[in-house]
Structure formats: C-alpha cells, structure tokens
Amino acid sequence: MKKLFAVLGNPIGHSMSPVMLNDLFSYYNMDAVYLPFQVEDADLHDAVKGLKTLGVGGFNVTVPHKSNIIPFLDGIDELAANIGAVNTVVNENGQLIGYNTDGPGFLKGLNAFLPKIADQKVLMIGAGGAARAIYFTLAKENPTVLNIANRTVERAQELINDCPYSVSSSAISFDEVRQSIGEYDLIIQTTLIGMSPKIGVKPVELINIRKETFFCDIIYNPLETQFLQEARFHGANIQNGLDMFVYQGALAFEKWTGIFPDVERMRDNVLKQLGGRTC
C-alpha cells in the first residue's frame, strides 16, 4: 500500500504541490502518493484525525488553515510556535508534529544570490502571514536593520513586537518608503499586490533606488511582477517567488523522507505547470 502524503487547504485545486511532489516520489522510487484535500474550517479537526488514523507520512497545510491547525497537532517546533503558523506536518512515530518551512525556504532560495544576510539593511513590504514567517527567519540572521513597511503601520509594529529574536527594526509607512528606499541593501515584497490576474499594480513607487539593492518578490505568477520589472529596469538584480515555493517544498520533502531533493527538477516542474498562466 502506498504511503500517503497530502496537502490541506481551501481552495486547493490551484495547488502545484501534488504534481511537483508526486514527481519526486517517482524520481526517488518511493511507493508514495501526495493528494490534495479541500477541507472546510469546520472539518479541519476531523481531517487531521482521519489522516492520523490512516498513518499519513506527512502533509502540507495552506490557507486558511496554517494557524487553526495548531491545536489539533501533537506538537510544533520552536520556529512554527513563534510564527504561530504551520505549513508542514510530519508523522513522527505516530505523533503529528508541525513545522514552518516558509521562512527557511525563502532564506535558502535567497542564499543562492545573497549568501549572507548579516550586516545587510533589509526592508520588508507587507505584514501578513508570509511576511511573519520571513521576518522571524531573517531576524535570526543578524541583519543590521530589518524594517517593515505596511499600509497599516500598527499591524507592522505588532509583528515586530511579537518577534522573540533581537533585531533592530521599525514599522514604517509607504510614504516613508518612498523617501528611504535607496538606503536598503535588500527589499522583499511579501504582499499579493501584483499577482495574476491583477498584474499591473505594485505596492510602492520605486524611485531613487540603487542598482546595488537586491529586490525579491514572493509572487511567482507572473514570474516577473510590475515591482520586479521596474527594479530590473533601474539596473537592480531581482528574484521572484519561485525559489521560495520550491525550497519550502524541498524542506518538507526532506523532513518526510530524509532526502533533500533535486530542486532544479522541482523548479522545472513548476515552470511547466505555469505554462501559459504566467501573466
């Protein structure tokens, strides 16, 4: 009988994880299958109990369940507990343990371009769930500054206050970003602004930027948002969200199987799935 792995979310039909991860199970000759399950909020506890009863090897968790699932698990690791969200669950000897690979996945993808975050001045745009995972992860890397810009400055300040790791950080408005954007070495766009189909918008104006600044956008559909296009136009190096998606999946696969997979194969697989839907 095949070992079961899964992803829980609502909606779930758009997920690219099943094709990506089933390909890995086949590639590494593992008798396993990865299935998507659309789960309503009211059914989440029953879904977790059902997967545990079936002896699931592990599963991913996506919106809107990343926080709500925590009470239904047997334990969570320190980073996931601090973030308050789980995206990967591992069956460890019958116990379902939650992890968060979003932040570490982002960092691992970023390190291919920027091997060291220490001593960098970093600006994050947005203060949602993805921003929280990335912020907590980067805070441990000792950047000189790790500021957050958000439409609601109070929400950015709440995120900063929640972080248990010591880092110099300020919550700033989008107006302040326009004045200070040239001061940063790394700028990370974590909102959904610019995602397909609304591709002609960006969260902030990119004026007075330096070509030495590295720009990231966690969106990968389109592969190059308006935000990244303008940064590239000004001569800056850029990175889209494909690496974060691939590496968070790779880290989950490693936790389930003990194998860190071929990320280039995963990346190529996602690009094939995107096909004509990159804009």
TABEL-V981144 format. One record per helix or strand. SS is the DSSP state (2 for helix, 1 for strand). FROM is the first residue (numbers start at 1). TO is the last residue. Records with the same first field share a line. If there is no record, write none. Layout:
SS = FROM-TO ; FROM-TO
This chain:
1 = 3-9 ; 32-38 ; 58-61 ; 75-76 ; 88-92 ; 95-99 ; 121-125 ; 145-149 ; 171-172 ; 186-189 ; 214-217 ; 237-239
2 = 17-27 ; 41-53 ; 70-72 ; 78-83 ; 102-111 ; 129-139 ; 153-162 ; 174-183 ; 226-233 ; 242-257 ; 263-274
